[in-house]
Amino acid sequence: MTPTLIFREARRDEVPAVLALLRDDMLGQAREGDDTARYLAAFDAMRAEAANHLIVGLSDARVVACYQIVVISGLSLSAARRAQIEGVRVRPDLRGQGIGTALIRDAETRARAAGCTLLQLTTNRSRRDAHRFYDRLGFTASHIGYKKSF
């Protein structure tokens, strides 16, 4: 049974809770740092960008899930607007209870409300459970992603 959830824009004081979710797995442990000031500055920059939103899922007033959604206007696909989601996380002890599905449904609702016709994401090749989850929700592994660090 899915716990009662509320999804809303994150507040600045919730950044440490979101960071804990991002650090929760082997990939996050290796790439997320300890400098909270850096993450707070990034949160402030995100808030200044009208199309960039950090969303938290709350259960009993505690952050249990999160994702970032960015609305992108473009010319391709007949000038489609799309939403990119990143940093999709659910607290590990609450996985398997429908929170992830509710999170994606919330992202879909926000994307549609913003006039998007496509919801897209990238996920690390090693996240096999995440791949099955996204497949089950109707996402298609349609592209090969590339990244270049600077």
Secondary structure, DSSP 8 states (H G I E B T S, - for coil): -----EEEE--GGGHHHHHHHHTSSHHHHHH--S-HHHHHHHHHHHHHSTTEEEEEEEETTEEEEEEEEEEEE-SHHHH-EEEEEEEEEE-GGGTTSSHHHHHHHHHHHHHHHTT-SEEEE---TT-HHHHHHHHHTT------------
